[in-house]
Amino acid sequence: MKLNTYLRDAEDSFEALRLRKDYFGVETPPPSTLLVAPELPVAGARVATDAVALVEHAVRDRDALVTSTEKAPMPPHERIWGYRIYSKATRGGGFIFTAGRTNNLISTNPDRRSVGHPDYPYRDDKPVVATELILEYLASILDSYGATWRHVVRAEIHINDAHLIAGIDEVWQRYFVDDPPARVFVPVNYPTDYTVIEIELVALDPDGPFSKETITVPGMQAPLGHEPLAVRAGPLLFLSGQCATDWVNGVAPEARVDPNFPYHASATKNQTRYILNNVKRICEAGGSSLANIVRRRALYVNLADSGPAEAVWREALEDRVPPTTTLGVLDALPVPGCLMQYDLIAGVESA
């Protein structure tokens, strides 16, 4: 249904894409996102991949979107490789998964609005322009399935500079007026020039059996941006990105280490415990639990923090730590001072 690939070196992009036909064929390969991560957790590793698959006897069989429209043409795969590399989106099991869409390529050339005027390189509000370009494209994909912005339950946004968030949010509030999706920002690099933002979506199939519910938790501050704590959609609970913040004080006071005694506590463990406490409350409010987390991406500014953080996860879940993709990311998570961020999806017990 969906494939995400993380490379250490952008020069590996061509080969990583070329090999996909050996595993997925060339007719309806899964929609995908290809990113460059500063660090992977295994020494010498050049690539990490995670995937979402559809179980047999799902609510609806898989079908892929591989046709062009005026506002959402297919990427120029056949011209470059001679065959299709990924689909624009797939639908199945009650959900729609889109490929990651960057601000730069629509056909074979960078979009002029994205590159800007060569004589006036600082004229445009780049994060706003980039977000508008991407959402125009994704709107056409949703429309192909009869879906609208109201059907979107999760957004994953890749950025190479945290300063882009304000501009993205400005556009976000115009497109997602009510009931915005759960959202996570992932600080990474890209294999293509001019790219500043990439967005991928998960939406409900409007012909499917599931509905969307925004999750709130009494006494818990909602994220500062235009996003909820979580969205429940049928059998799944999509959480917005989880950092050790209370959205009032930056890093939450409970997660900090006393600066007068910096060697007598672990900032990593403090922040991880704070996050897990919040996640537990959000999951319970959404009809789930920590033990029912089914997919986790663990994003660390410094991968040296992953060992102590994983120890805290094992304290909470023992041998039920969920399937995980671990990445080192650029050194600016959405909240300065936060050492890690978790991107989580949980199963809903009563679904």
Secondary structure, DSSP 8 states (H G I E B T S, - for coil): -EEEEEES-GGGHHHHHHTTHHHH-SSS---EEEEE-SB-SSTT--EEEEEE---TT-SS--EEE----SSS---SHHHHTSS----SEEEETTEEEE--EESSBSSSSB-HHHH-BTTBTTSS-HHHHHHHHHHHHHHHHHHHTT--GGGEEEEEEEES-GGGHHHHHHHHHHH--SS--EEEEEE-B-SSTT--EEEEEEEE-TTSS--EEEE--TT----SSS--SEEEETTEEEE--B-SB-SSSSB-GGG---TTSTTSS-HHHHHHHHHHHHHHHHHHHTT--GGGEEEEEEEESSGGGHHHHHHHHHHHHGGG---EEEEE--S--SSTT--EEEEEEEE-TT-
